[in-house]
Amino acid sequence: MELFFKIVLVIFSLGLILTVLLQKGKSAGLSGAITGGAEHLFGKQKARGMDLFLSRLTLVLAIGFFVLSLIVSYVLHD
């Protein structure tokens, strides 16, 4: 059971890192490279939708990471 939680924690960690890197920052970041072409083809609405999706996904992954960290620390403590 301990190994399962550790593996899921690593998956959440990597997912959180990737979603943060994909978000648009002050200099457009990696998200601009991915959605830049989408803005020209589909308009800015799709790009805005992608940023909203990444923002919500980051929130979900961050909450999951926090909860899993507490679970893993509790399991290791006992």
N, C-alpha and C positions, 0 to 999 in steps of 0.2 A: 504494500500500500504506500509506503514511504517513497519507493522508487517511482511509482505512478505520479504522485504529486510533484516530485522533483522534475520529471519529464514535462509535465503540463506547465510547470512554472517556467522552464526554459523556453517552451513554445510561446508562452505569453510574453516573455521578455523579448524574444526576437521579433514577435509581431509588433510589440510596442515600439521598439527601436525603428522598425521599418516604417510604421505609420507616422512617426514623428519626422523621420527623414523625408517622407513624401509630401508633407504639408508645405504649403506656400509660406515662405517667410518674408522678411523685408526685401530680400533680393530674389524672390520667386523660387529659389531652391530647386530641388529635384522635381517638385510638383509642376513647375513651369515647363520643364523639359517634356514631361509626359502629357500634360493637358494643353500645352501651347498650340499644338496642331489641332486639337479638338475645338479650341476657341474659334479658329478660322473656319472649320467645317460646320460646326453646330452652333456657333455663337457662344457668348459668355455664360449663358444659363447653364450649360453642361459643366463648364469649368467650376462655376459656383457650387453646383450640386456635388461635384467631386470633392471640393474643399469641405463642404458640410458633412459628407459621408466620412471623410478621413478624420474630421474633428470628433464626430460621434464614435467612430471606431476606436480612436485614441482614448476617449473617456471610458469606454467599455473595457478595453484592454488594461488600462491603468487600474480600474477598480478590481478587475480579475487578478491582476498582478499583486495588488495589495492584500486581497483576501487569501490568495494562495501562499503568499509569503508568511502570513500569520499562521496558516494551517501547517505549513512545512516546519516553521519554528516550534509550533506546539507539538507536532509529531516527534520531532527530534529531541525535544525536551523530556518527553516521557519515556 
